[in-house]
Amino acid sequence: MSKQSNRHVVPNPDGGWDVKAPNAQRSSAHTLTQAEAEQRAKEIVGNLGGGEVVIHRPDGTIRDSDTVPPGNDPHPPKDRRH
C-alpha cells in the first residue's frame, strides 16, 4: 500500500498563499492567489500519485478539500463540487 501525498493550501503571513505538506516547515510552492495555490497543489499531488488537497480560509480554518485521482475519495457520491 502506497502512502498518499497530501497538501494544504494555507495563507502566508507575509502575503499570498503557500502549498505545504502536513507538518512541513517549508512550503512546496508559493503563489499570489488562493486559486493559483489550489491548482498548484493539485498538480503536485497528482504527480505524486494522488491524495488529498485541503484548502484553508485566510483565518486558517479549513474551507474545503478535494481528492486528486487516483486517491481514495471517502465520500464520492456527495462530493459534486470538483
C-alpha positions as CSV (number, residue, x, y, z in Angstrom):
1,M,0.0,0.0,0.0
2,S,1.5,3.4,-1.0
3,K,1.3,6.5,1.1
4,Q,-0.8,9.3,-0.2
5,S,0.8,12.7,-0.7
6,N,-1.5,15.3,0.8
7,R,-1.0,19.1,0.6
8,H,-2.6,22.0,2.4
9,V,-3.3,25.5,0.8
10,V,-2.6,27.9,3.6
11,P,-2.2,31.7,3.9
12,N,1.3,33.0,4.1
13,P,1.8,35.6,6.9
14,D,3.8,37.8,4.5
15,G,1.1,37.7,1.8
16,G,0.0,35.2,-0.8
17,W,-0.7,31.5,-0.4
18,D,1.5,28.5,0.3
19,V,1.2,24.9,-0.6
20,K,2.5,22.8,2.3
21,A,2.8,19.1,3.1
22,P,1.3,18.2,6.5
23,N,3.8,19.1,9.4
24,A,6.3,20.6,6.9
25,Q,8.4,23.7,7.8
26,R,8.9,24.8,4.2
27,S,6.3,25.2,1.5
28,S,6.2,23.2,-1.7
29,A,5.1,26.3,-3.6
30,H,4.1,30.0,-3.1
31,T,1.6,31.9,-5.2
32,L,-0.2,35.3,-5.1
33,T,-3.7,33.9,-5.1
34,Q,-5.5,31.1,-3.4
35,A,-6.8,29.8,-6.8
36,E,-3.3,29.5,-8.1
37,A,-2.1,27.7,-4.9
38,E,-5.0,25.3,-5.2
39,Q,-4.2,24.5,-8.8
40,R,-0.5,24.0,-8.0
41,A,-1.3,21.8,-5.0
42,K,-3.5,19.6,-7.3
43,E,-0.6,19.3,-9.8
44,I,1.8,18.3,-7.1
45,V,-0.5,15.7,-5.5
46,G,-1.4,14.3,-9.0
47,N,2.3,14.0,-9.9
48,L,2.9,12.1,-6.6
49,G,0.2,9.6,-7.2
50,G,-2.9,11.2,-5.8
51,G,-4.1,12.2,-2.4
52,E,-6.0,15.0,-0.7
53,V,-5.8,18.8,-1.2
54,V,-7.1,20.7,1.8
55,I,-7.9,24.4,1.2
56,H,-7.8,26.8,4.2
57,R,-9.5,30.2,4.7
58,P,-7.4,33.3,5.4
59,D,-8.0,32.8,9.1
60,G,-6.5,29.3,8.8
61,T,-9.7,27.2,9.2
62,I,-10.5,24.5,6.7
63,R,-12.7,25.7,3.8
64,D,-12.8,22.7,1.6
65,S,-10.9,19.6,0.5
66,D,-10.6,17.7,-2.8
67,T,-9.4,14.2,-3.6
68,V,-6.9,14.1,-6.5
69,P,-7.0,10.9,-8.5
70,P,-6.0,8.1,-8.1
71,G,-6.6,9.0,-4.4
72,N,-9.4,7.3,-2.5
73,D,-12.3,9.7,-2.0
74,P,-14.1,8.8,1.2
75,H,-17.4,10.3,0.1
76,P,-17.6,10.1,-3.7
77,P,-21.4,10.4,-4.2
78,K,-21.7,13.6,-2.1
79,D,-18.6,15.4,-3.5
80,R,-20.0,17.0,-6.6
81,R,-18.2,20.4,-6.4
82,H,-15.0,19.2,-8.1
